[in-house]
Amino acid sequence: MPKVKSSSAHRVPHVAIAIMAAGKGTRLKSKHPKVLHEVGGKPLLAHVIAAATKAVPAGDVYAIVGHEADRVREAVAHTGINFILQKEQRGTGHALMVARDALAAYDQVIVLSGDAPLISAQTVRALRDFHDASHPAMTILTAQLYDPTGYGRVIRKSLKSPDVKAIVEEKSATPAQRKIQEINSGFYAFDAKALFTHIDELSNDNPHGEFYLTDMAAILRKAKQRVMAVTASDPHEILGSNTRAEIVDIDQRMRLAKCRQLMTEGVTIFYPQTCVIDWDVEIAPDTTIEPFVQILGKTRIGSDCRIRSFTVINNSVIGDGVLIRPACMLDDAHVMKGAEIGPYSRLRPGSEIGEGAHVGNFVETKKTRLGKGSKANHLTYLGDAQIGEGVNIGAGTITCNYDGTHKHATVIEDGAFIGSDSTLVAPVKVGQRAYVGAASCITNDVPPDSLAIGRARQIVKEGWIKTKRASRQHNP
């Protein structure tokens, strides 16, 4: 059977995405790069990159960086995208002038804003596909806003025409034009050849002395090139983060959307407006999240769990059927199937709580493995410890792991019993099924099946107080 040659008309264009990420964000009044401010638990720029890399390979995505460029690179280097340095921030048009060498070989260049984190991969693909199908020199992503105040208006040739006649900034618009609700989002797709043939015609004759990419619409129209518009299905996707209030508003939208997504996937979230759940969190069906819970970072929670109010979980893994009682804090911890945590427990980084284990009231763990079925229910600190299965840790137990210079390990083997108010001075090992008497200070290893008691002998002096009181009366 002969091979069918692919038609050039249906060839997928070689598409690059340029993300504007060089700005300082003056209105935020911050010393930090604008695109590194966070919504949904990660930087603004990281959200835009995630959408971009679902539309094209990471190797075809370019972040144009400038202000605090090294910090921006470092924050998102793991994504595998490319970076272009705009040493002087002289506007969006200037950014693409700087990027010319990297982008000119592509067929199509899509321009996104690094401070608009609600943009979806679906909308980026729609912009790409519309531009590919229609072949204009420039496609403008637009949005219909109920209140378009502050935005440039898109003037089409006619009401139903996809062709753009002009983009008019609000301060230059007529009263009739200001009534138009279709606005320019600042997101574009360009024919790369047309863009870079005419980009040097941009002028910086404006109060800020900058080159604006928006002006390419008029330049291309003057050159008899076609400029078209496609409207975003959700106008919120184009919202930028120019002020603290806008950042908080976007964060709210993103977190409520995350809660709705999880609920459609089978998770119960009571009063989702009170919960803070980061965008990358994963929760399995039939888990219940109570009000005022924070679940952060890349936390993964299994099915049939219950996370009770005022708990904060960060970058942790929670197995199936886990109960986390109120007001617990978990950070880089791993809790296995059927365990019970809290209330008021703190699991610090490196804590691994075994299947069916219990960590109770005011118990703190750090770099500690608590084995299957073991219990530490009250007022205890366990640090740098390896604790086996079926171990009982009595109330008030402390592993003394730090000598002022170095940390040392405590090992408690399967079936051991640690009496209340014990201090285990590391390095030390308690063998299998061994007992440590209450209020003991253990400084030496305890062999298996042994009883260790390390406490001062009690002395009772009868009548001592009566004598002391009489002495005070005679010697006031």
C-alpha positions in Angstrom: 0.0 0.0 0.0 1.6 3.3 -1.0 2.4 5.9 1.7 0.1 8.9 1.8 2.1 12.2 1.8 1.0 14.7 4.4 -0.4 17.9 2.9 1.5 21.1 3.8 -1.9 22.8 4.4 -2.5 20.4 7.3 1.1 20.6 8.7 1.2 21.4 12.4 3.1 24.7 12.5 6.4 25.0 14.4 5.0 27.0 17.4 6.9 28.9 20.0 5.4 30.4 23.1 7.0 33.6 24.5 6.1 34.5 28.1 6.5 38.0 29.2 8.3 37.8 32.6 10.7 40.7 32.8 8.6 43.3 34.6 9.2 44.7 38.1 5.6 45.0 39.1 5.9 48.5 40.6 2.3 48.7 41.7 2.8 45.6 44.0 5.3 47.7 46.0 7.5 44.7 46.4 11.2 43.9 46.4 10.4 40.5 44.9 10.0 39.8 41.1 6.4 40.2 40.1 6.1 36.8 38.4 7.3 35.1 41.6 4.4 36.3 43.7 2.3 33.2 44.5 -1.3 32.2 43.9 -2.7 28.7 44.4 0.6 27.8 46.2 3.1 28.5 43.4 4.5 31.4 41.5 2.4 33.3 38.9 4.8 32.3 36.2 4.7 28.6 37.1 1.0 28.5 36.3 1.5 30.1 32.9 4.3 27.7 32.1 2.1 24.8 33.1 -0.5 25.9 30.6 2.1 26.6 27.9 3.8 23.3 28.2 0.5 21.5 27.7 0.2 23.2 24.4 3.7 22.9 23.0 6.9 21.1 24.2 8.9 22.7 27.0 11.8 23.2 24.6 9.6 25.6 22.5 8.6 27.8 25.5 10.7 30.9 26.2 10.4 33.1 29.3 11.7 36.6 28.6 13.2 37.6 32.0 14.7 40.9 33.2 14.2 42.2 36.7 15.8 39.8 39.2 16.4 37.4 36.2 18.5 34.9 38.1 15.9 34.5 40.8 13.2 33.9 38.2 15.3 31.4 36.3 16.1 29.5 39.5 12.4 29.3 40.6 11.2 27.7 37.4 14.3 26.0 36.0 12.8 22.6 36.8 10.2 23.1 34.1 12.8 22.7 31.3 11.8 25.8 29.4 14.2 28.4 27.8 15.1 31.8 29.1 15.9 35.0 27.2 17.4 38.0 29.0 15.9 41.5 28.4 18.5 43.5 30.1 16.6 46.8 29.8 12.9 46.6 30.3 11.6 48.8 27.5 8.2 47.3 26.9 6.6 44.2 25.4 7.6 45.1 21.9 11.2 45.5 22.9 11.0 42.1 24.6 10.3 40.4 21.3 13.0 42.4 19.6 15.4 40.9 22.1 14.0 37.5 21.5 14.2 37.7 17.7 17.2 35.4 17.2 15.5 32.6 19.2 12.0 33.0 17.7 12.5 34.0 14.1 12.9 30.4 12.9 9.4 29.4 14.1 6.3 29.6 12.0 4.1 30.9 14.8 4.8 32.8 18.0 2.3 32.9 20.8 2.7 35.7 23.4 1.5 35.1 26.9 1.8 37.2 30.1 3.7 35.8 33.0 1.4 37.5 35.5 -1.9 36.0 34.2 -2.0 32.6 36.0 -5.6 31.7 35.2 -4.8 31.1 31.5 -5.6 27.5 30.6 -3.9 25.1 28.2 -7.3 24.8 26.4 -7.4 28.5 25.6 -3.7 28.5 24.5 -4.4 25.6 22.2 -7.6 27.4 20.9 -5.5 30.5 20.1 -2.9 28.4 18.4 -5.4 26.4 16.3 -7.5 29.5 15.3 -4.3 31.2 14.1 -3.2 28.1 12.2 -6.5 27.7 10.5 -7.1 31.3 9.6 -3.5 32.3 8.6 -3.6 36.0 9.7 -0.4 37.9 10.5 -1.7 38.5 14.0 -4.4 37.0 16.2 -5.6 38.8 19.3 -7.1 36.9 22.2 -10.0 39.0 23.5 -12.4 38.8 26.3 -15.9 40.2 26.9 -16.0 42.0 30.2 -19.0 43.4 32.0 -16.9 46.3 33.2 -14.1 46.9 30.6 -12.8 50.0 32.4 -9.1 50.4 32.0 -8.6 48.1 29.1 -8.0 48.8 25.4 -11.1 48.1 23.3 -11.0 45.8 20.2 -12.8 47.4 17.2 -13.9 44.8 14.7 -14.7 45.5 11.0 -18.2 44.5 11.8 -20.1 42.9 14.7 -19.7 39.3 13.5 -16.4 39.7 11.6 -13.3 38.0 13.1 -11.2 40.8 11.5 -9.9 43.6 13.6 -10.0 47.2 12.5 -8.2 48.7 15.4 -7.2 48.5 19.1 -8.1 51.7 20.9 -6.7 52.5 24.3 -9.4 53.8 26.8 -7.9 57.2 27.1 -8.1 57.7 23.3 -11.5 56.1 22.9 -14.7 57.9 21.9 -17.7 57.7 24.2 -19.2 55.1 21.7 -16.0 53.0 21.7 -15.9 53.0 25.5 -19.2 51.2 25.5 -17.6 48.3 23.7 -17.1 45.4 26.1 -14.6 43.4 24.1 -11.1 44.1 25.4 -7.5 43.3 24.3 -6.1 40.6 26.7 -2.4 41.2 25.7 -2.2 37.6 24.5 -1.4 37.2 20.8 -0.4 34.7 18.1 1.8 36.0 15.3 3.0 34.8 12.0 6.7 34.9 12.9 7.8 36.1 9.5 5.3 39.0 9.4 6.1 39.9 13.0 9.9 40.1 12.6 9.6 41.8 9.2 7.7 44.7 10.7 8.7 44.7 14.4 11.3 47.4 13.9 8.5 49.8 12.9 7.4 50.0 16.5 7.9 53.4 18.0 8.7 54.4 21.6 7.2 57.9 21.1 5.0 57.8 24.2 5.2 59.1 27.7 7.0 56.0 29.0 9.4 55.7 26.1 8.6 52.0 25.6 7.8 49.8 22.6 4.3 48.3 22.9 3.4 45.0 21.2 -0.2 46.2 20.9 0.9 48.7 18.3 1.8 45.8 15.9 -1.9 45.5 15.1 -1.9 49.0 13.5 1.5 48.4 11.8 0.3 45.1 10.2 -3.0 46.6 9.1 -1.1 49.4 7.5 1.0 46.8 5.7 -2.2 45.2 4.3 -1.8 42.2 6.6 -4.7 40.5 8.2 -5.3 41.0 12.0 -8.0 38.8 13.6 -9.5 38.2 17.0 -10.7 35.1 18.9 -12.6 35.4 22.2 -11.7 33.5 25.3 -14.6 31.4 26.6 -13.8 32.4 30.2 -13.0 36.1 30.5 -11.3 35.5 33.9 -8.5 33.7 32.3 -6.9 36.9 31.0 -6.9 38.7 34.4 -3.5 40.0 35.4 -1.9 40.5 38.8 -0.9 44.1 38.9 -2.0 44.9 42.5 -2.1 43.0 45.8 -5.9 43.0 45.6 -5.9 41.5 42.2 -3.5 38.7 43.3 -5.8 37.9 46.3 -8.8 37.8 44.0 -7.1 35.5 41.5 -6.0 33.3 44.4 -9.6 33.0 45.7 -10.8 32.1 42.2 -8.1 29.5 41.8 -8.7 27.8 45.2 -12.5 27.7 44.8 -12.0 26.1 41.3 -9.6 23.6 42.9 -12.3 22.7 45.5 -14.9 22.3 42.9 -12.6 20.0 40.9 -11.9 17.8 43.9 -15.6 17.6 44.7 -16.5 16.5 41.2 -13.9 13.8 41.7 -15.6 12.5 44.9 -14.1 14.5 47.7 -16.3 16.1 50.3 -15.2 19.6 51.3 -17.4 21.3 53.9 -17.4 25.1 53.6 -14.8 25.2 50.7 -14.6 29.0 51.1 -12.7 28.5 54.4 -10.3 25.9 53.0 -6.9 26.7 51.5 -6.0 23.9 49.0 -3.0 24.4 46.6 -3.3 23.7 42.9 -1.0 20.7 42.8 -2.7 18.8 45.7 -4.2 15.4 45.0 -7.0 13.9 47.1 -8.7 10.5 46.4 -12.5 9.9 46.5 -14.4 9.5 49.7 -12.1 11.6 51.8 -13.7 14.4 53.8 -12.2 17.8 54.4 -13.6 19.8 57.3 -13.7 23.6 57.4 -10.6 25.7 57.9 -8.1 23.1 56.7 -5.0 24.0 54.7 -3.5 21.5 52.3 -0.4 22.8 50.6 2.4 22.0 48.1 2.3 18.7 46.4 0.4 16.8 49.2 -1.3 13.6 48.2 -4.1 12.2 50.4 -5.7 8.8 49.9 -9.3 7.7 50.0 -11.6 7.4 53.0 -9.6 9.8 55.1 -11.0 12.5 57.3 -9.0 15.7 57.8 -10.5 17.7 60.7 -10.7 21.5 61.2 -7.6 23.7 61.6 -5.1 21.2 60.4 -2.3 22.3 58.1 -0.7 19.7 55.8 2.3 20.6 53.6 4.1 18.4 51.0 3.0 15.2 52.7 1.7 11.8 51.7 -1.4 10.5 53.5 -2.5 6.9 53.0 -6.0 5.5 52.8 -8.3 5.6 55.8 -6.2 8.0 57.9 -7.9 10.1 60.6 -6.2 13.5 61.3 -7.9 15.1 64.3 -8.2 18.9 64.8 -5.3 21.4 64.8 -2.4 19.1 63.5 0.6 20.3 61.6 2.3 18.0 59.0 5.3 19.0 57.0 7.0 16.6 54.6 5.6 13.7 56.5 4.4 10.3 55.4 1.4 8.8 57.2 0.4 5.2 56.2 -2.9 3.5 55.9 -5.2 3.5 58.9 -3.1 5.7 61.2 -4.6 8.2 63.6 -3.0 11.6 64.2 -3.8 14.3 66.8 -5.4 16.4 68.0 -2.6 18.9 68.3 0.2 16.8 66.8 3.1 18.1 64.9 4.9 15.9 62.3 8.1 17.6 61.1 10.1 16.7 58.0 11.2 13.1 57.8 8.4 11.7 59.9 7.0 8.4 58.8 4.0 7.1 60.7 3.3 3.4 60.1 0.1 1.6 59.3 -2.4 1.8 62.1 0.0 3.8 64.3 -1.3 6.5 66.7 0.3 9.9 67.3 -1.7 11.8 69.9 -2.1 15.0 71.9 0.9 17.4 71.8 3.3 14.8 70.3 6.1 16.1 68.0 8.1 13.9 65.6 11.1 14.8 63.5 13.1 12.4 61.2 11.3 9.5 63.0 9.8 6.3 61.8 7.0 5.0 64.0 6.3 1.4 63.1 3.0 -0.4 62.4 0.6 -0.4 65.3 2.9 1.7 67.6 1.5 4.4 69.8 2.7 7.7 71.1 -0.4 9.3 72.5 0.6 12.1 74.9 3.0 14.9 75.4 6.1 13.4 73.7 9.0 14.4 71.5 10.5 11.8 69.2 13.4 13.0 67.1 15.9 11.1 65.0 14.3 7.8 66.1 13.7 4.5 64.5 10.8 2.9 66.4 9.6 -0.6 65.5 6.2 -2.3 65.4 3.8 -2.6 68.4 5.8 -0.2 70.6 4.1 1.8 73.3 5.6 5.2 74.1 4.4 6.6 77.4 3.3 10.2 78.1 6.1 12.7 78.5 8.8 10.6 76.8 11.7 12.5 75.2 14.4 11.3 72.8 17.4 13.5 73.7 18.9 13.5 70.2 21.1 16.7 70.3 24.3 17.0 72.3 24.9 20.7 71.4 27.0 19.8 68.3 25.6 16.7 66.7 22.4 14.8 66.3 22.2 11.1 67.4 19.8 8.3 66.8 17.5 6.4 69.1 16.4 2.9 68.2 13.4 1.2 69.8 12.8 -2.3 68.6 9.5 -4.2 68.1 7.2 -4.7 71.1 9.2 -2.4 73.5 7.4 -0.5 76.2 8.6 2.9 77.2 7.2 4.1 80.6 5.9 7.6 81.0 8.2 10.6 81.6 11.3 8.7 80.3 14.3 10.4 78.7 16.3 8.4 76.2 19.7 9.9 75.7 21.0 9.1 72.2 22.8 7.3 70.9 20.9 4.5 72.6 19.0 1.3 71.7 16.1 -0.4 73.4 15.8 -4.0 72.4 12.8 -6.1 71.4 10.1 -6.4 74.1 12.2 -4.5 76.6 10.6 -2.4 79.3 11.8 1.0 80.5 10.4 2.0 83.9 8.5 5.3 84.2 10.6 8.4 84.9 13.8 6.7 83.8 16.8 8.4 82.2 18.3 5.8 79.9 21.9 6.4 78.8 22.9 2.9 77.9 21.5 0.2 75.6 18.7 -2.0 77.0 19.0 -5.7 75.9 15.9 -7.5 74.5 13.4 -8.7 77.1 15.0 -6.6 79.9 13.7 -4.1 82.4 15.6 -0.8 82.6 15.1 1.6 85.5 17.2 4.7 85.6 16.0 7.0 88.3 17.1 8.3 91.7 16.0 6.4 94.8 13.1 7.9 96.7 13.8 9.3 100.2 11.1 10.1 102.7 11.9 12.2 105.7 8.9 12.0 108.1 8.1 15.2 110.0 10.7 17.3 108.1 8.2 20.1 107.3 7.0 20.3 110.9 10.6 20.7 112.1 11.3 23.3 109.4 8.2 25.3 110.3 9.1 25.3 114.0 12.6 26.5 113.2 11.2 29.5 111.2 9.0 30.5 114.2 12.0 30.6 116.6 14.2 32.4 114.1 12.0 34.9 112.2 
